[in-house]
Amino acid sequence: MKKTVIKFNESGFDSAITRMHQAAKLVSKFLHGYDKFQDQTEMDALTQSTLLKVLRGHRGEVERMIDTYVSDQKRPLMKYYQEACYNALIECLDPIFRELALWRDLGQKDGMPNHLLDAGNWPINNELDLVIDEAFKDDLRSYFELSIESDTDQKLWELYEKLRLSFNEFHAFAETNELIVPKTFNQLFGVHPQMPITNLNGFPGSCLPSRSKHWKP
């Protein structure tokens, strides 16, 4: 059966798109920082794969790269290379790692999809750009939709809507005619507030005979 979207969190979706544009700027900033880091250390340039690993692992991944790089150097120079690399890490990359960590914390509070809180899942292309295109937006949109497809869900949704609209119509009628009526299902149908409701019996005395809001006992 065709998918039916019954609710869309537009503000959450817009917030997520804004966050991803911020992420794109952070990626650009990181690449600029890595260029300076590379100039000071002569370590390998980033590829799409290594960039995603670094964005996911942050400082720990760069430390692993440094250790591998230093282990390939001649033993008398290892300490020199190690010190130079870690100094460059502190100067060029640590500030951006702190910004990435802050981005993640704020994204978590904003309700970003979990898979995007992991920067290793960001849509980085071969040119090392974070691409926010229509395909990405369409995929992201699904995280902010409540959708149904099965016949069972379609019927349940139909019944739910009838219930909601009837309840709203009931209270709208009471409001228009300035009548006193219960505001909850429990009061309206005489059900204990702590009891589960699976079947409703009539309890017309909760609202009948009708009483005006101006009624005085």
C-alpha positions in Angstrom: 0.0 0.0 0.0 1.2 3.5 -0.7 2.8 5.4 2.2 0.7 8.0 3.9 2.5 10.8 5.8 0.2 11.7 8.7 2.5 14.0 10.6 5.6 16.0 9.7 7.8 17.8 12.2 8.7 20.8 10.0 10.4 22.8 12.7 12.6 19.8 13.6 13.4 19.2 9.9 14.3 22.9 9.4 16.5 22.9 12.5 18.3 19.8 11.3 19.0 21.4 7.9 20.4 24.4 9.7 22.6 22.2 11.8 23.9 20.4 8.7 24.8 23.7 7.1 26.7 24.5 10.3 28.4 21.1 10.0 29.4 21.9 6.4 31.2 25.0 7.6 32.9 23.1 10.3 34.1 20.5 7.7 35.5 23.4 5.6 37.1 24.9 8.7 38.6 21.5 9.6 40.1 21.0 6.1 41.7 24.4 6.4 43.1 23.5 9.8 44.4 20.2 8.5 46.2 21.9 5.6 48.2 23.9 8.2 48.7 20.7 10.3 50.0 18.9 7.2 52.3 21.8 6.3 53.9 21.5 9.8 54.1 17.7 9.9 54.3 16.5 6.3 51.7 13.8 7.1 49.5 12.4 4.3 46.7 14.4 2.8 43.1 13.5 3.7 41.0 11.2 1.6 37.2 10.9 1.8 37.7 7.7 3.9 40.2 9.2 6.3 38.3 12.4 6.7 35.2 10.5 7.7 37.3 8.5 10.2 38.7 11.6 11.7 35.3 13.4 11.9 34.0 10.3 13.7 37.0 9.6 16.0 38.1 13.2 16.5 41.4 13.5 18.3 41.8 9.8 18.9 41.9 9.0 15.2 44.5 11.7 14.5 46.6 10.4 17.3 46.4 7.0 15.7 47.5 8.5 12.4 50.4 10.3 14.1 51.6 7.1 15.8 51.6 5.3 12.5 53.4 8.1 10.8 56.0 8.4 13.6 56.6 4.6 13.6 57.7 4.9 9.9 60.4 7.4 10.7 64.1 6.6 11.6 64.4 5.8 15.2 66.7 8.8 16.2 64.1 11.2 14.8 60.9 9.6 16.1 60.8 11.8 19.2 61.2 14.9 17.1 58.5 13.9 14.7 56.1 12.9 17.5 56.6 16.2 19.4 56.1 18.2 16.2 53.0 16.3 15.2 51.3 16.7 18.7 52.2 20.4 18.8 50.6 20.8 15.4 47.5 18.8 16.6 47.1 21.1 19.6 47.5 24.2 17.5 45.7 23.4 14.3 43.0 20.8 15.0 42.1 20.7 18.7 40.1 24.0 18.5 38.0 22.6 15.7 37.5 19.3 17.5 36.0 21.3 20.4 33.6 23.0 18.0 32.6 19.6 16.5 31.9 18.3 20.0 29.8 21.4 20.8 27.9 20.9 17.5 27.1 17.3 18.5 25.9 18.3 22.0 23.6 21.0 20.6 22.4 18.7 17.8 21.5 16.1 20.4 19.5 18.7 22.4 17.7 19.7 19.1 16.7 16.1 18.3 19.0 15.5 15.4 18.7 11.9 14.0 21.3 9.7 15.9 23.0 8.6 12.7 23.9 12.3 11.8 25.2 12.9 15.3 27.9 10.5 14.2 30.0 12.7 11.8 31.3 9.5 10.2 27.9 9.3 8.5 27.9 12.8 7.0 27.5 13.0 3.2 31.1 13.8 2.3 31.9 13.6 -1.4 35.2 12.8 -3.1 36.1 16.5 -3.1 35.7 16.4 0.7 32.7 18.7 0.7 29.7 18.0 2.9 26.9 18.0 0.3 23.4 19.0 1.4 21.4 18.3 -1.8 17.8 17.4 -2.5 18.6 13.6 -2.2 20.0 14.2 1.3 17.0 16.4 2.3 14.6 13.7 1.1 16.4 11.1 3.2 16.5 13.4 6.2 12.8 14.3 5.9 11.9 10.7 6.6 13.3 11.0 10.1 10.8 13.8 10.9 7.7 12.1 9.3 5.2 9.8 11.0 4.0 7.6 8.1 1.9 4.5 7.7 1.5 1.9 4.9 -0.3 -1.2 6.1 -4.1 -1.7 5.8 -4.2 -2.1 9.6 -2.5 1.2 10.2 -4.7 2.9 7.7 -7.8 1.7 9.4 -6.4 2.6 12.9 -5.6 6.1 11.6 -9.1 6.4 10.2 -10.7 5.4 13.5 -8.3 7.6 15.5 -9.3 10.6 13.3 -13.0 10.0 13.8 -12.5 9.8 17.5 -10.4 13.0 17.6 -12.8 15.0 15.4 -15.9 13.8 17.4 -14.2 14.8 20.7 -13.3 18.2 19.2 -16.9 18.6 17.8 -18.4 17.8 21.2 -16.3 20.4 23.0 -16.8 23.0 20.2 -20.6 22.6 20.5 -20.4 22.9 24.3 -18.2 26.0 24.0 -20.4 27.7 21.4 -23.5 27.1 23.6 -21.6 28.0 26.8 -22.3 24.6 28.4 -20.4 22.9 31.2 -19.0 19.6 30.1 -16.2 17.4 31.4 -12.7 18.1 29.9 -11.3 14.6 30.0 -12.4 11.1 28.8 -12.2 9.8 32.3 -14.8 12.4 33.6 -16.9 12.2 30.5 -17.3 8.4 30.6 -17.0 7.9 34.4 -13.7 6.0 34.2 -11.2 6.0 37.1 -8.2 8.1 36.0 -5.7 5.3 36.9 -7.6 2.6 35.1 -6.8 1.7 31.5 -9.6 2.4 29.1 -10.3 -0.3 26.6 -14.1 -0.1 26.4 -16.4 2.8 27.2 -19.8 2.5 28.8 -22.3 5.3 28.5 -22.2 7.8 31.4 -24.6 10.5 30.1 -25.0 12.0 33.6 -21.6 13.6 33.2 -23.0 16.2 30.8 -26.8 15.7 30.7 -29.1 17.4 31.3 -27.0 20.3 30.0 -25.9 23.1 32.3 -25.0 26.6 31.2 -21.7 28.1 32.4 -23.9 30.7 34.0 -25.8 28.1 35.9 -25.9 28.5 39.7 -26.8 25.7 42.1 
